[in-house]
Amino acid sequence: MTRTRTISALAYLQSRPLTPFASVLLQIVVVCVSWSERRRTRIALADLDDHMLDDVGLTRREALEEARRPFWQY
């Protein structure tokens, strides 16, 4: 049921042009969500054990360097 509502909401939004204010607000939300995702994945990367890091092809040092980066940096 939730998936159907989400798809319906997305279809509705795609069929209507956004006002300039709504467009800017949407861009801000997208940036905030991206930052949040980046922060969560970097925290998770720092928590991986050596075996899991080996599986993804990273050393402990590389993982910690990436985890220390600020969330706003790629």
PyMOL CGO cylinders between C-alpha atoms (Angstrom):
from pymol import cmd
from pymol.cgo import CYLINDER

trace = [
    CYLINDER, 0.00, 0.00, 0.00, 2.77, 2.47, 0.88, 0.3, 1, 1, 1, 1, 1, 1,
    CYLINDER, 2.77, 2.47, 0.88, 4.64, 1.68, -2.35, 0.3, 1, 1, 1, 1, 1, 1,
    CYLINDER, 4.64, 1.68, -2.35, 1.51, 2.41, -4.37, 0.3, 1, 1, 1, 1, 1, 1,
    CYLINDER, 1.51, 2.41, -4.37, 1.06, 5.74, -2.60, 0.3, 1, 1, 1, 1, 1, 1,
    CYLINDER, 1.06, 5.74, -2.60, 4.70, 6.64, -3.19, 0.3, 1, 1, 1, 1, 1, 1,
    CYLINDER, 4.70, 6.64, -3.19, 4.45, 5.81, -6.89, 0.3, 1, 1, 1, 1, 1, 1,
    CYLINDER, 4.45, 5.81, -6.89, 1.22, 7.81, -7.14, 0.3, 1, 1, 1, 1, 1, 1,
    CYLINDER, 1.22, 7.81, -7.14, 2.82, 10.78, -5.39, 0.3, 1, 1, 1, 1, 1, 1,
    CYLINDER, 2.82, 10.78, -5.39, 5.85, 10.65, -7.68, 0.3, 1, 1, 1, 1, 1, 1,
    CYLINDER, 5.85, 10.65, -7.68, 3.64, 10.46, -10.77, 0.3, 1, 1, 1, 1, 1, 1,
    CYLINDER, 3.64, 10.46, -10.77, 1.68, 13.46, -9.53, 0.3, 1, 1, 1, 1, 1, 1,
    CYLINDER, 1.68, 13.46, -9.53, 4.84, 15.48, -8.88, 0.3, 1, 1, 1, 1, 1, 1,
    CYLINDER, 4.84, 15.48, -8.88, 6.26, 14.63, -12.31, 0.3, 1, 1, 1, 1, 1, 1,
    CYLINDER, 6.26, 14.63, -12.31, 3.08, 15.79, -14.03, 0.3, 1, 1, 1, 1, 1, 1,
    CYLINDER, 3.08, 15.79, -14.03, 3.19, 19.27, -12.47, 0.3, 1, 1, 1, 1, 1, 1,
    CYLINDER, 3.19, 19.27, -12.47, 5.92, 21.89, -12.79, 0.3, 1, 1, 1, 1, 1, 1,
    CYLINDER, 5.92, 21.89, -12.79, 7.39, 23.08, -9.51, 0.3, 1, 1, 1, 1, 1, 1,
    CYLINDER, 7.39, 23.08, -9.51, 7.36, 26.68, -8.42, 0.3, 1, 1, 1, 1, 1, 1,
    CYLINDER, 7.36, 26.68, -8.42, 10.81, 28.27, -8.04, 0.3, 1, 1, 1, 1, 1, 1,
    CYLINDER, 10.81, 28.27, -8.04, 10.49, 28.12, -4.24, 0.3, 1, 1, 1, 1, 1, 1,
    CYLINDER, 10.49, 28.12, -4.24, 9.49, 24.44, -4.32, 0.3, 1, 1, 1, 1, 1, 1,
    CYLINDER, 9.49, 24.44, -4.32, 12.34, 23.67, -6.70, 0.3, 1, 1, 1, 1, 1, 1,
    CYLINDER, 12.34, 23.67, -6.70, 14.92, 25.27, -4.39, 0.3, 1, 1, 1, 1, 1, 1,
    CYLINDER, 14.92, 25.27, -4.39, 13.40, 23.55, -1.38, 0.3, 1, 1, 1, 1, 1, 1,
    CYLINDER, 13.40, 23.55, -1.38, 13.52, 20.20, -3.17, 0.3, 1, 1, 1, 1, 1, 1,
    CYLINDER, 13.52, 20.20, -3.17, 17.20, 20.74, -4.04, 0.3, 1, 1, 1, 1, 1, 1,
    CYLINDER, 17.20, 20.74, -4.04, 17.96, 21.51, -0.38, 0.3, 1, 1, 1, 1, 1, 1,
    CYLINDER, 17.96, 21.51, -0.38, 16.20, 18.34, 0.71, 0.3, 1, 1, 1, 1, 1, 1,
    CYLINDER, 16.20, 18.34, 0.71, 18.12, 16.27, -1.84, 0.3, 1, 1, 1, 1, 1, 1,
    CYLINDER, 18.12, 16.27, -1.84, 21.45, 17.69, -0.60, 0.3, 1, 1, 1, 1, 1, 1,
    CYLINDER, 21.45, 17.69, -0.60, 20.53, 17.03, 3.04, 0.3, 1, 1, 1, 1, 1, 1,
    CYLINDER, 20.53, 17.03, 3.04, 19.52, 13.45, 2.26, 0.3, 1, 1, 1, 1, 1, 1,
    CYLINDER, 19.52, 13.45, 2.26, 22.78, 12.91, 0.35, 0.3, 1, 1, 1, 1, 1, 1,
    CYLINDER, 22.78, 12.91, 0.35, 24.81, 14.27, 3.27, 0.3, 1, 1, 1, 1, 1, 1,
    CYLINDER, 24.81, 14.27, 3.27, 22.94, 12.03, 5.71, 0.3, 1, 1, 1, 1, 1, 1,
    CYLINDER, 22.94, 12.03, 5.71, 23.52, 8.96, 3.55, 0.3, 1, 1, 1, 1, 1, 1,
    CYLINDER, 23.52, 8.96, 3.55, 27.22, 9.79, 3.18, 0.3, 1, 1, 1, 1, 1, 1,
    CYLINDER, 27.22, 9.79, 3.18, 27.57, 10.22, 6.95, 0.3, 1, 1, 1, 1, 1, 1,
    CYLINDER, 27.57, 10.22, 6.95, 25.84, 6.92, 7.72, 0.3, 1, 1, 1, 1, 1, 1,
    CYLINDER, 25.84, 6.92, 7.72, 27.88, 4.96, 5.20, 0.3, 1, 1, 1, 1, 1, 1,
    CYLINDER, 27.88, 4.96, 5.20, 31.16, 6.41, 6.46, 0.3, 1, 1, 1, 1, 1, 1,
    CYLINDER, 31.16, 6.41, 6.46, 30.27, 5.49, 10.03, 0.3, 1, 1, 1, 1, 1, 1,
    CYLINDER, 30.27, 5.49, 10.03, 29.41, 1.97, 8.87, 0.3, 1, 1, 1, 1, 1, 1,
    CYLINDER, 29.41, 1.97, 8.87, 32.68, 1.75, 6.92, 0.3, 1, 1, 1, 1, 1, 1,
    CYLINDER, 32.68, 1.75, 6.92, 34.66, 2.59, 10.06, 0.3, 1, 1, 1, 1, 1, 1,
    CYLINDER, 34.66, 2.59, 10.06, 32.88, -0.23, 11.91, 0.3, 1, 1, 1, 1, 1, 1,
    CYLINDER, 32.88, -0.23, 11.91, 33.72, -2.99, 9.40, 0.3, 1, 1, 1, 1, 1, 1,
    CYLINDER, 33.72, -2.99, 9.40, 36.15, -5.65, 10.53, 0.3, 1, 1, 1, 1, 1, 1,
    CYLINDER, 36.15, -5.65, 10.53, 39.31, -6.50, 8.58, 0.3, 1, 1, 1, 1, 1, 1,
    CYLINDER, 39.31, -6.50, 8.58, 37.71, -9.51, 6.88, 0.3, 1, 1, 1, 1, 1, 1,
    CYLINDER, 37.71, -9.51, 6.88, 34.83, -7.42, 5.54, 0.3, 1, 1, 1, 1, 1, 1,
    CYLINDER, 34.83, -7.42, 5.54, 37.20, -4.65, 4.44, 0.3, 1, 1, 1, 1, 1, 1,
    CYLINDER, 37.20, -4.65, 4.44, 39.21, -7.26, 2.56, 0.3, 1, 1, 1, 1, 1, 1,
    CYLINDER, 39.21, -7.26, 2.56, 36.01, -8.36, 0.82, 0.3, 1, 1, 1, 1, 1, 1,
    CYLINDER, 36.01, -8.36, 0.82, 35.43, -4.82, -0.51, 0.3, 1, 1, 1, 1, 1, 1,
    CYLINDER, 35.43, -4.82, -0.51, 39.10, -4.33, -1.34, 0.3, 1, 1, 1, 1, 1, 1,
    CYLINDER, 39.10, -4.33, -1.34, 40.05, -1.73, 1.26, 0.3, 1, 1, 1, 1, 1, 1,
    CYLINDER, 40.05, -1.73, 1.26, 42.70, -1.64, 3.92, 0.3, 1, 1, 1, 1, 1, 1,
    CYLINDER, 42.70, -1.64, 3.92, 41.96, -0.50, 7.48, 0.3, 1, 1, 1, 1, 1, 1,
    CYLINDER, 41.96, -0.50, 7.48, 43.93, 2.69, 6.78, 0.3, 1, 1, 1, 1, 1, 1,
    CYLINDER, 43.93, 2.69, 6.78, 41.93, 3.51, 3.63, 0.3, 1, 1, 1, 1, 1, 1,
    CYLINDER, 41.93, 3.51, 3.63, 38.65, 2.87, 5.43, 0.3, 1, 1, 1, 1, 1, 1,
    CYLINDER, 38.65, 2.87, 5.43, 39.59, 5.12, 8.34, 0.3, 1, 1, 1, 1, 1, 1,
    CYLINDER, 39.59, 5.12, 8.34, 40.76, 7.88, 5.98, 0.3, 1, 1, 1, 1, 1, 1,
    CYLINDER, 40.76, 7.88, 5.98, 37.42, 7.77, 4.19, 0.3, 1, 1, 1, 1, 1, 1,
    CYLINDER, 37.42, 7.77, 4.19, 35.49, 7.63, 7.47, 0.3, 1, 1, 1, 1, 1, 1,
    CYLINDER, 35.49, 7.63, 7.47, 37.27, 10.73, 8.76, 0.3, 1, 1, 1, 1, 1, 1,
    CYLINDER, 37.27, 10.73, 8.76, 36.23, 12.85, 5.78, 0.3, 1, 1, 1, 1, 1, 1,
    CYLINDER, 36.23, 12.85, 5.78, 33.48, 15.41, 6.44, 0.3, 1, 1, 1, 1, 1, 1,
    CYLINDER, 33.48, 15.41, 6.44, 30.02, 14.43, 5.23, 0.3, 1, 1, 1, 1, 1, 1,
    CYLINDER, 30.02, 14.43, 5.23, 29.87, 17.30, 2.74, 0.3, 1, 1, 1, 1, 1, 1,
    CYLINDER, 29.87, 17.30, 2.74, 32.90, 16.03, 0.80, 0.3, 1, 1, 1, 1, 1, 1,
    CYLINDER, 32.90, 16.03, 0.80, 32.67, 13.39, -1.92, 0.3, 1, 1, 1, 1, 1, 1,
]
cmd.load_cgo(trace, "trace")
